[in-house]
Amino acid sequence: MPTAVGLGLDDVTATITAPLILDFLEWLTQEPRPYAEVMEFWRTSCPRLTVWEDAVDRGLVVRRRTDERPAVVEVTPLGHRALDRAGRRPPAT
């Protein structure tokens, strides 16, 4: 599956979650998002739909805390490369 390239997912998981992981990465490339916002929109209790967990485990996103500000979630260089390989890199603004 072309959208699963570089995401480190097995075939079955990739078919289901790879497009969602790429959607998640695209959403985050618009701007770093507060961790609370990411959890509100992307956390799930479904054990088969682990978009947030898979993205973190594969090093595609990172949670950062700076100074006294709330934590934010950003796409890592590896996450940007995954978007590039899938042809889903948003245009630069």
N, C-alpha and C positions, 0 to 999 in steps of 0.2 A: 504494500500500500504506500503510495508516494508520500502521503502526509505523515506517515509514521517514521520516515527516515530520520535517524539520529535521535529519536526519542527513547530508545532503549526499551521498547514494549514488545511483548510477545504478540503473535499474529491476532489472536482473539481479542486481547485487551486493546491492541492498536486499532482494530476495526471500530471499536466502540468509543474509546476515549481520546485517541490521537486528534481527531478534529476538534474536540472540546478543549484539549490542552492548547492547541494552536489558537483557538478563539480566545482563551484565557490570556495567552501571551500577547496577542494583538491588542486586547483590551488594556493590558498593562503598559504597552509601548506608548499609548497616548499620553501617559503621565504616571509617575510613581503613585500608587494608591495607598491610603491609610490601611493598615492591617485590618482594622475593624470593618472597613468597607469591603475588603477582599473576602473576609469571613462571612459577611452578610450575604454577599452575592454568589460565592463559589463553594462554600463549605456544604457538604452533604452528609447525611447519615447512611447513605446507600453504600454497602461494602463493595459493590461492583462499579461504582462511579466515583473514582478517586482522583479527580482532576487536580485539586490543590496538592494532595499528597504526592502524586506522581510527578508533578512539576517541581516540587521541592526536592524529592528524592533523587531526581535526575539532574539537579543543579541548573534547572532552567529559570528559576526565580530565587530571589533571596529576600529575606526579611531584614531590614536595617533599622537601627535606632540611632538617631543623632541628637546630641545634646539632651535637652529635656522634652523634645518633641515626641509625639506618638510614633510608634514604629510604622514604617512604610514597606511596601513590597515592590520590588523592581525586577525587571527582566535582566538576567545575566548575559554576558557575551555568548555563552553556550545557547541560551534561549533565543538570542537574536540570530545565531547561525541556524538554529532549527527552523525559524521562520523563513530565513533566506532560502534554505534548501527546499522548503515546501512551497516556495513562491508566494508567501503570504506576508512579506515584509511591507508594512504600511509606508506610504511615501513620506519623506522627510518634510517637516513643517518649517 
